[in-house]
């Protein structure tokens, strides 16, 4: 293990299409190169594909939008090994990844909107919902080293957030 983590390289592509003068649809694709980033490959991270789809309606002084984001889990479980040091290391990596990194979410839904009170003052609000996902990994070698009969660690993750911003332009 090293003590360096580097930002992974990303390749992105997207398209936007104006369906009407008021409706815009977008599709974006992103490949995140976790497996090639220093530090993350030590923890068995895989490259990640992310797809985002969105739509926005613009009216007189306001906008409404919705989006969907889908990604695969970049964290690969390390298999138990028959040799002691490798087995313990793999179980430690599994436990560390499962407990410390919430990169297991697979999809998110977004709703948002905004209103212009004047040329200088805007209000924007958004809601994001990320449904619950659960991962279970093998940690037998770690548990055995500490006298526990546990064989697995399970992590559950979900998110929801509301944000609001008031912008003053001068």
ROSE-129212 format. One line per 3 residues: number of its first residue (from 1); their letters; for each residue x, y, z of N, C-alpha, C, O. Coordinates in Angstrom, 2 decimals. Example, Ala and Ser with C-alpha at 12.3 -4.5 7.8 and 13.67 -1.06 7.14 Angstrom:
2
1) as) 13.19:-5.69:7.80:12.30:-4.50:7.80:13.20:-3.30:7.80:14.24:-3.32:8.46 | 12.85:-2.25:7.08:13.67:-1.06:7.14:12.90:0.03:7.87:13.41:1.14:8.04
This chain:
170
1) xxx) 0.84:-1.19:0.00:0.00:0.00:0.00:0.87:1.24:0.00:1.93:1.27:0.63 | 0.42:2.25:-0.71:1.11:3.53:-0.68:0.25:4.55:0.05:-0.86:4.24:0.48 | 0.78:5.75:0.19:0.02:6.80:0.86:-0.35:7.94:-0.09:-0.59:9.07:0.33
4) xxx) -0.39:7.61:-1.39:-0.72:8.61:-2.40:-2.00:8.22:-3.13:-2.14:7.09:-3.58 | -2.91:9.16:-3.22:-4.10:8.99:-4.06:-4.09:10.09:-5.10:-3.95:11.27:-4.77 | -4.24:9.71:-6.36:-4.28:10.72:-7.42:-5.70:10.78:-7.99:-6.45:9.81:-7.97
7) xxx) -6.03:11.94:-8.50:-7.33:12.12:-9.14:-7.36:11.28:-10.41:-6.44:11.39:-11.22 | -8.37:10.44:-10.60:-8.40:9.60:-11.80:-8.67:10.42:-13.06:-9.36:11.43:-13.03 | -8.11:9.94:-14.17:-8.41:10.55:-15.46:-9.87:10.27:-15.81:-10.43:9.24:-15.43
10) xxx) -10.48:11.21:-16.53:-11.87:11.05:-16.94:-12.00:11.40:-18.42:-11.40:12.36:-18.90 | -12.78:10.60:-19.11:-13.12:10.91:-20.50:-14.62:11.13:-20.52:-15.40:10.33:-20.00 | -15.03:12.24:-21.14:-16.44:12.61:-21.14:-16.90:12.96:-22.54:-16.14:13.47:-23.37
13) xxx) -18.17:12.68:-22.78:-18.81:13.09:-24.04:-20.28:13.34:-23.74:-20.87:12.67:-22.90 | -20.85:14.31:-24.42:-22.25:14.61:-24.19:-22.88:15.27:-25.40:-22.20:15.85:-26.24 | -24.19:15.16:-25.45:-24.94:15.82:-26.50:-26.14:16.51:-25.86:-26.68:16.08:-24.84
16) xxx) -26.54:17.59:-26.49:-27.69:18.35:-26.05:-28.54:18.62:-27.28:-28.02:18.90:-28.36 | -29.86:18.55:-27.10:-30.75:18.77:-28.24:-31.91:19.64:-27.78:-32.57:19.34:-26.79 | -32.15:20.71:-28.51:-33.30:21.57:-28.24:-34.51:20.99:-28.97:-34.64:21.14:-30.18
19) xxx) -35.39:20.33:-28.22:-36.58:19.73:-28.79:-37.51:20.83:-29.30:-38.07:20.74:-30.39 | -37.68:21.86:-28.48:-38.42:23.06:-28.86:-37.62:24.24:-28.32:-36.55:24.04:-27.75 | -38.11:25.43:-28.49:-37.40:26.60:-27.96:-37.44:26.60:-26.42:-36.67:27.33:-25.79
22) xxx) -38.31:25.81:-25.82:-38.44:25.76:-24.36:-37.92:24.48:-23.72:-37.70:24.46:-22.51 | -37.73:23.42:-24.50:-37.34:22.12:-23.95:-36.00:21.68:-24.51:-35.79:21.63:-25.72 | -35.08:21.36:-23.59:-33.75:20.86:-23.95:-33.55:19.50:-23.29:-33.89:19.33:-22.12
25) xxx) -33.00:18.54:-24.04:-32.70:17.21:-23.53:-31.19:17.00:-23.66:-30.59:17.37:-24.67 | -30.58:16.40:-22.63:-29.14:16.14:-22.65:-28.85:14.69:-22.30:-29.59:14.07:-21.54 | -27.76:14.16:-22.85:-27.25:12.84:-22.50:-25.74:12.99:-22.40:-25.09:13.51:-23.30
28) xxx) -25.19:12.52:-21.27:-23.75:12.58:-21.05:-23.23:11.20:-20.68:-23.92:10.42:-20.03 | -22.00:10.90:-21.12:-21.32:9.66:-20.75:-19.96:10.04:-20.19:-19.28:10.93:-20.71 | -19.56:9.34:-19.13:-18.26:9.60:-18.53:-17.62:8.27:-18.15:-18.27:7.40:-17.57
31) xxx) -16.34:8.11:-18.48:-15.54:6.95:-18.06:-14.51:7.47:-17.06:-13.69:8.32:-17.40 | -14.55:6.95:-15.84:-13.60:7.36:-14.80:-12.58:6.25:-14.64:-12.93:5.11:-14.34 | -11.31:6.57:-14.84:-10.22:5.60:-14.84:-9.66:5.37:-13.43:-8.51:5.69:-13.15
34) xxx) -10.50:4.82:-12.54:-10.06:4.53:-11.17:-8.91:3.52:-11.17:-7.97:3.65:-10.39 | -8.98:2.51:-12.04:-7.98:1.44:-12.05:-6.59:1.96:-12.40:-5.59:1.33:-12.04 | -6.51:3.07:-13.08:-5.21:3.63:-13.45:-4.73:4.73:-12.53:-3.63:5.26:-12.70
37) xxx) -5.56:5.10:-11.53:-5.19:6.19:-10.62:-4.34:5.66:-9.47:-4.70:4.67:-8.82 | -3.24:6.32:-9.22:-2.32:5.90:-8.16:-3.08:5.83:-6.83:-3.78:6.77:-6.45 | -2.93:4.73:-6.15:-3.60:4.53:-4.87:-4.87:3.72:-4.99:-5.05:2.74:-4.27
40) xxx) -5.75:4.10:-5.90:-7.03:3.40:-6.04:-6.84:1.98:-6.57:-7.58:1.07:-6.19 | -5.85:1.79:-7.46:-5.63:0.43:-7.97:-5.14:-0.49:-6.86:-5.35:-1.70:-6.92 | -4.46:0.06:-5.82:-4.06:-0.75:-4.66:-5.27:-1.30:-3.92:-5.18:-2.34:-3.27
43) xxx) -6.39:-0.60:-4.02:-7.61:-0.99:-3.32:-8.62:-1.68:-4.25:-9.80:-1.80:-3.94 | -8.11:-2.13:-5.41:-8.89:-2.94:-6.36:-10.08:-2.19:-6.97:-11.11:-2.80:-7.25 | -9.93:-0.88:-7.17:-11.00:-0.13:-7.83:-10.93:-0.39:-9.33:-9.85:-0.48:-9.91
46) xxx) -12.10:-0.50:-9.94:-12.23:-0.72:-11.38:-12.65:0.58:-12.06:-13.12:1.51:-11.40 | -12.47:0.64:-13.38:-12.96:1.80:-14.12:-14.48:1.87:-13.99:-15.14:0.84:-13.85 | -15.02:3.09:-14.05:-16.44:3.29:-13.81:-17.09:4.00:-14.99:-16.57:4.98:-15.50
49) xxx) -18.23:3.49:-15.42:-19.05:4.10:-16.47:-20.20:4.85:-15.82:-20.89:4.31:-14.95 | -20.41:6.09:-16.24:-21.48:6.92:-15.70:-22.27:7.49:-16.87:-21.70:8.06:-17.80 | -23.60:7.35:-16.80:-24.48:7.90:-17.83:-25.47:8.83:-17.14:-26.07:8.47:-16.12
52) xxx) -25.66:10.02:-17.68:-26.61:10.99:-17.14:-27.54:11.45:-18.25:-27.11:11.73:-19.37 | -28.83:11.52:-17.91:-29.86:11.97:-18.85:-30.65:13.07:-18.17:-31.01:12.94:-17.00 | -30.93:14.15:-18.88:-31.68:15.23:-18.26:-32.57:15.96:-19.25:-32.40:15.87:-20.47
55) xxx) -33.53:16.67:-18.70:-34.43:17.49:-19.50:-34.71:18.78:-18.74:-34.80:18.78:-17.51 | -34.84:19.87:-19.49:-35.09:21.17:-18.87:-36.14:21.92:-19.68:-36.07:21.99:-20.91 | -37.10:22.46:-18.95:-38.12:23.30:-19.57:-37.90:24.73:-19.10:-37.79:24.98:-17.91
58) xxx) -37.82:25.65:-20.03:-37.61:27.05:-19.72:-38.84:27.84:-20.13:-39.28:27.80:-21.28 | -39.41:28.57:-19.16:-40.56:29.43:-19.42:-40.17:30.88:-19.25:-38.99:31.21:-19.20 | -41.14:31.72:-19.16:-40.89:33.14:-18.98:-40.50:33.43:-17.53:-41.35:33.53:-16.65
61) xxx) -39.21:33.55:-17.29:-38.70:33.87:-15.95:-38.51:32.68:-15.03:-38.19:32.86:-13.86 | -38.71:31.45:-15.53:-38.52:30.27:-14.68:-38.00:29.09:-15.50:-38.04:29.11:-16.73 | -37.53:28.07:-14.79:-37.14:26.83:-15.43:-37.47:25.65:-14.51:-37.50:25.80:-13.29
64) xxx) -37.71:24.49:-15.11:-37.94:23.23:-14.40:-37.05:22.17:-15.04:-36.91:22.13:-16.26 | -36.47:21.31:-14.23:-35.60:20.28:-14.78:-35.73:18.97:-14.05:-36.15:18.92:-12.89 | -35.35:17.89:-14.73:-35.33:16.55:-14.15:-34.14:15.81:-14.74:-33.76:16.03:-15.89
67) xxx) -33.56:14.92:-13.93:-32.42:14.17:-14.42:-32.33:12.80:-13.80:-32.91:12.53:-12.75 | -31.57:11.94:-14.46:-31.32:10.57:-14.00:-29.85:10.28:-14.23:-29.31:10.62:-15.29 | -29.21:9.66:-13.25:-27.79:9.35:-13.33:-27.61:7.86:-13.01:-28.17:7.38:-12.03
70) xxx) -26.85:7.15:-13.81:-26.60:5.72:-13.59:-25.11:5.45:-13.66:-24.42:5.91:-14.56 | -24.62:4.69:-12.68:-23.19:4.35:-12.64:-23.01:2.95:-12.09:-23.83:2.48:-11.29 | -21.95:2.28:-12.51:-21.66:0.98:-11.94:-20.72:1.15:-10.74:-20.01:2.16:-10.64
73) xxx) -20.71:0.19:-9.85:-19.89:0.22:-8.64:-18.42:0.00:-9.04:-18.10:-1.04:-9.61 | -17.54:0.95:-8.75:-16.14:0.80:-9.16:-15.30:-0.04:-8.20:-14.13:-0.33:-8.49 | -15.87:-0.43:-7.07:-15.08:-1.13:-6.06:-15.22:-2.63:-6.24:-16.31:-3.19:-6.08
76) xxx) -14.12:-3.28:-6.59:-14.14:-4.73:-6.80:-13.78:-5.47:-5.52:-12.81:-5.13:-4.85 | -14.58:-6.48:-5.19:-14.28:-7.29:-4.01:-13.08:-8.17:-4.30:-12.98:-8.78:-5.36 | -12.16:-8.23:-3.33:-10.98:-9.09:-3.47:-11.32:-10.46:-2.90:-11.87:-10.57:-1.80
79) xxx) -11.00:-11.50:-3.65:-11.33:-12.86:-3.25:-10.41:-13.35:-2.14:-9.24:-12.96:-2.08 | -10.93:-14.21:-1.26:-10.06:-14.80:-0.24:-8.97:-15.62:-0.91:-9.18:-16.18:-1.99 | -7.82:-15.67:-0.28:-6.68:-16.41:-0.80:-6.36:-17.55:0.17:-6.76:-17.49:1.33
82) xxx) -5.67:-18.55:-0.29:-5.31:-19.65:0.60:-4.07:-19.32:1.43:-3.81:-19.98:2.44 | -3.30:-18.33:1.02:-2.08:-17.95:1.75:-2.41:-16.87:2.78:-3.16:-15.94:2.48 | -1.85:-16.98:3.98:-2.20:-16.06:5.06:-1.99:-14.58:4.74:-2.96:-13.83:4.84
85) xxx) -0.82:-14.10:4.38:-0.71:-12.64:4.21:-1.64:-12.10:3.14:-2.24:-11.04:3.31 | -1.76:-12.82:2.04:-2.63:-12.34:0.95:-4.09:-12.37:1.38:-4.84:-11.44:1.07 | -4.51:-13.41:2.08:-5.88:-13.53:2.54:-6.23:-12.39:3.50:-7.30:-11.79:3.39
88) xxx) -5.33:-12.09:4.43:-5.56:-11.02:5.39:-5.63:-9.67:4.67:-6.51:-8.86:4.94 | -4.68:-9.43:3.75:-4.66:-8.18:2.99:-5.96:-8.00:2.21:-6.56:-6.92:2.24 | -6.41:-9.04:1.53:-7.64:-8.95:0.74:-8.84:-8.64:1.63:-9.70:-7.83:1.27
91) xxx) -8.92:-9.27:2.79:-10.02:-9.02:3.71:-9.97:-7.60:4.26:-11.01:-6.97:4.42 | -8.78:-7.08:4.55:-8.62:-5.70:5.02:-9.07:-4.71:3.94:-9.78:-3.75:4.24 | -8.67:-4.95:2.70:-9.08:-4.07:1.59:-10.60:-4.11:1.43:-11.23:-3.06:1.27
94) xxx) -11.19:-5.29:1.48:-12.65:-5.40:1.37:-13.34:-4.61:2.47:-14.28:-3.85:2.21 | -12.87:-4.78:3.70:-13.48:-4.09:4.85:-13.32:-2.58:4.71:-14.27:-1.83:4.90 | -12.11:-2.13:4.37:-11.82:-0.70:4.23:-12.69:-0.08:3.14:-13.31:0.96:3.36
97) xxx) -12.74:-0.70:1.97:-13.56:-0.18:0.87:-15.03:-0.13:1.25:-15.71:0.86:0.98 | -15.52:-1.19:1.86:-16.95:-1.27:2.16:-17.38:-0.30:3.26:-18.50:0.19:3.24 | -16.50:-0.03:4.20:-16.85:0.86:5.32:-16.59:2.33:5.02:-17.32:3.20:5.51
100) xxx) -15.58:2.64:4.23:-15.13:4.03:4.09:-15.56:4.74:2.81:-15.53:5.97:2.77 | -15.95:4.01:1.77:-16.24:4.65:0.49:-17.69:4.42:0.06:-18.09:3.27:-0.12 | -18.48:5.48:-0.11:-19.87:5.30:-0.54:-20.03:5.27:-2.05:-21.06:5.69:-2.58
103) xxx) -19.04:4.77:-2.75:-19.09:4.76:-4.22:-19.94:3.63:-4.76:-19.84:3.29:-5.94 | -20.76:3.04:-3.91:-21.56:1.88:-4.32:-22.90:2.25:-4.91:-23.60:1.39:-5.45 | -23.28:3.53:-4.83:-24.60:3.91:-5.34:-24.65:3.69:-6.85:-23.64:3.84:-7.55
106) xxx) -25.82:3.34:-7.34:-25.95:3.01:-8.75:-26.76:4.01:-9.54:-26.55:4.17:-10.74 | -27.70:4.70:-8.88:-28.52:5.66:-9.62:-28.97:6.79:-8.71:-29.09:6.64:-7.50 | -29.21:7.93:-9.35:-29.73:9.11:-8.65:-30.77:9.78:-9.53:-30.70:9.75:-10.76
109) xxx) -31.75:10.39:-8.86:-32.81:11.13:-9.55:-32.77:12.57:-9.04:-32.59:12.81:-7.85 | -32.94:13.52:-9.95:-32.86:14.94:-9.58:-34.07:15.68:-10.14:-34.48:15.47:-11.28 | -34.62:16.55:-9.32:-35.66:17.49:-9.74:-35.21:18.88:-9.32:-34.65:19.05:-8.24
112) xxx) -35.45:19.85:-10.16:-35.04:21.20:-9.81:-35.84:22.25:-10.53:-36.61:21.97:-11.45 | -35.65:23.46:-10.09:-36.34:24.58:-10.71:-35.75:25.90:-10.27:-34.98:25.97:-9.31 | -36.11:26.92:-10.99:-35.60:28.25:-10.65:-36.57:29.32:-11.09:-37.39:29.12:-11.98
115) xxx) -36.45:30.46:-10.45:-37.32:31.59:-10.76:-36.50:32.86:-10.70:-35.72:33.07:-9.78 | -36.69:33.72:-11.69:-36.01:35.03:-11.73:-36.98:36.09:-11.22:-38.01:36.36:-11.83 | -36.63:36.68:-10.09:-37.45:37.75:-9.54:-37.22:39.07:-10.28:-38.12:39.91:-10.39
118) xxx) -35.99:39.22:-10.78:-35.62:40.43:-11.52:-34.38:40.10:-12.35:-33.93:38.95:-12.35 | -33.82:41.08:-13.05:-32.59:40.86:-13.80:-31.42:40.54:-12.87:-30.41:39.97:-13.30 | -31.55:40.90:-11.60:-30.46:40.74:-10.64:-30.64:39.61:-9.64:-29.67:39.18:-9.03
121) xxx) -31.86:39.10:-9.46:-32.11:38.16:-8.37:-32.81:36.89:-8.86:-33.89:36.95:-9.45 | -32.15:35.72:-8.61:-32.70:34.42:-8.99:-32.75:33.50:-7.78:-31.94:33.61:-6.86 | -33.72:32.61:-7.77:-33.82:31.56:-6.77:-33.82:30.22:-7.49:-34.60:30.01:-8.42
124) xxx) -32.93:29.31:-7.08:-32.87:27.96:-7.64:-33.01:26.95:-6.51:-32.44:27.15:-5.43 | -33.75:25.88:-6.73:-33.90:24.80:-5.76:-33.73:23.46:-6.47:-34.02:23.34:-7.66 | -33.24:22.46:-5.72:-33.06:21.13:-6.30:-33.25:20.07:-5.22:-32.98:20.30:-4.04
127) xxx) -33.73:18.91:-5.65:-33.87:17.75:-4.78:-33.19:16.58:-5.48:-33.43:16.33:-6.66 | -32.35:15.85:-4.74:-31.66:14.68:-5.27:-32.00:13.48:-4.40:-31.92:13.55:-3.17 | -32.39:12.38:-5.04:-32.69:11.14:-4.34:-31.82:10.03:-4.91:-31.80:9.80:-6.11
130) xxx) -31.10:9.36:-4.03:-30.29:8.22:-4.42:-30.83:7.01:-3.66:-30.65:6.92:-2.44 | -31.48:6.08:-4.35:-32.07:4.92:-3.68:-31.03:4.06:-2.96:-29.85:4.05:-3.32 | -31.49:3.34:-1.97:-30.62:2.51:-1.14:-30.02:1.35:-1.93:-30.70:0.70:-2.73
133) xxx) -28.73:1.12:-1.69:-28.04:-0.06:-2.22:-27.30:-0.71:-1.06:-27.00:-0.06:-0.05 | -27.00:-1.98:-1.20:-26.34:-2.73:-0.15:-25.24:-3.59:-0.75:-25.45:-4.22:-1.79 | -24.07:-3.61:-0.12:-23.00:-4.50:-0.56:-22.52:-5.31:0.63:-22.46:-4.82:1.76
136) xxx) -22.18:-6.57:0.36:-21.63:-7.46:1.38:-20.32:-8.02:0.84:-20.27:-8.50:-0.29 | -19.26:-7.95:1.66:-17.95:-8.43:1.24:-17.40:-9.41:2.27:-17.79:-9.39:3.44 | -16.48:-10.27:1.81:-15.86:-11.28:2.67:-14.75:-10.64:3.51:-13.83:-10.03:2.96
139) xxx) -14.84:-10.80:4.83:-13.80:-10.28:5.74:-13.34:-11.37:6.71:-12.85:-11.04:7.80 | -13.48:-12.62:6.36:-13.19:-13.74:7.25:-11.81:-13.64:7.88:-11.68:-13.83:9.09 | -10.79:-13.35:7.10:-9.42:-13.33:7.64:-9.22:-12.24:8.68:-8.50:-12.46:9.65
142) xxx) -9.85:-11.08:8.52:-9.74:-10.00:9.50:-10.48:-10.40:10.78:-9.95:-10.25:11.88 | -11.69:-10.91:10.62:-12.49:-11.31:11.77:-11.78:-12.40:12.57:-11.77:-12.36:13.80 | -11.20:-13.37:11.89:-10.49:-14.46:12.55:-9.31:-13.94:13.34:-9.05:-14.41:14.45
145) xxx) -8.59:-12.98:12.79:-7.43:-12.41:13.48:-7.82:-11.72:14.79:-7.00:-11.62:15.70 | -9.06:-11.25:14.87:-9.53:-10.58:16.09:-10.46:-11.47:16.92:-11.14:-10.99:17.82 | -10.49:-12.77:16.61:-11.26:-13.72:17.39:-12.76:-13.67:17.16:-13.53:-14.11:18.01
148) xxx) -13.18:-13.16:16.03:-14.60:-13.07:15.71:-14.99:-14.16:14.72:-14.16:-14.61:13.92 | -16.22:-14.58:14.78:-16.71:-15.59:13.85:-17.34:-14.96:12.61:-17.84:-15.67:11.74 | -17.31:-13.63:12.51:-17.91:-12.95:11.36:-17.20:-13.36:10.07:-15.99:-13.58:10.06
151) xxx) -17.97:-13.46:9.00:-17.38:-13.80:7.70:-17.64:-12.71:6.66:-17.07:-12.74:5.57 | -18.51:-11.74:7.01:-18.89:-10.73:6.02:-19.14:-9.38:6.68:-19.44:-9.29:7.87 | -19.01:-8.34:5.87:-19.35:-6.98:6.30:-20.35:-6.45:5.27:-20.14:-6.55:4.07
154) xxx) -21.45:-5.88:5.77:-22.48:-5.33:4.89:-22.60:-3.83:5.11:-22.66:-3.36:6.25 | -22.63:-3.09:4.03:-22.82:-1.64:4.08:-24.05:-1.29:3.26:-24.25:-1.80:2.15 | -24.86:-0.42:3.82:-26.05:0.09:3.13:-25.87:1.59:2.94:-25.42:2.29:3.85
157) xxx) -26.22:2.09:1.76:-26.01:3.50:1.48:-27.18:4.06:0.67:-27.64:3.44:-0.29 | -27.64:5.24:1.07:-28.63:5.99:0.30:-28.42:7.47:0.62:-27.75:7.81:1.59 | -28.97:8.32:-0.20:-28.82:9.76:0.00:-30.08:10.48:-0.44:-30.79:10.03:-1.34
160) xxx) -30.33:11.60:0.19:-31.31:12.54:-0.33:-30.87:13.93:0.13:-30.35:14.09:1.23 | -31.07:14.89:-0.72:-30.65:16.25:-0.36:-31.57:17.27:-1.02:-32.15:17.04:-2.08 | -31.67:18.38:-0.35:-32.39:19.53:-0.88:-31.42:20.71:-0.83:-30.77:20.95:0.18
163) xxx) -31.35:21.44:-1.91:-30.48:22.62:-1.92:-31.26:23.80:-2.49:-32.16:23.64:-3.31 | -30.87:24.96:-2.04:-31.49:26.21:-2.52:-30.39:27.25:-2.62:-29.49:27.31:-1.79 | -30.49:28.07:-3.63:-29.52:29.15:-3.76:-30.26:30.42:-4.20:-31.17:30.39:-5.03
166) xxx) -29.85:31.49:-3.63:-30.35:32.81:-4.00:-29.17:33.54:-4.62:-28.15:33.75:-3.96 | -29.30:33.91:-5.88:-28.19:34.56:-6.59:-28.52:36.01:-6.87:-29.59:36.36:-7.35 | -27.56:36.84:-6.54:-27.69:38.26:-6.84:-26.61:38.60:-7.86:-25.42:38.42:-7.60
169) xx) -27.02:39.09:-9.01:-26.07:39.45:-10.08:-25.89:40.96:-10.10:-26.86:41.72:-10.11 | -24.64:41.37:-10.10:-24.37:42.81:-10.15:-23.32:43.12:-11.19:-22.96:44.28:-11.38
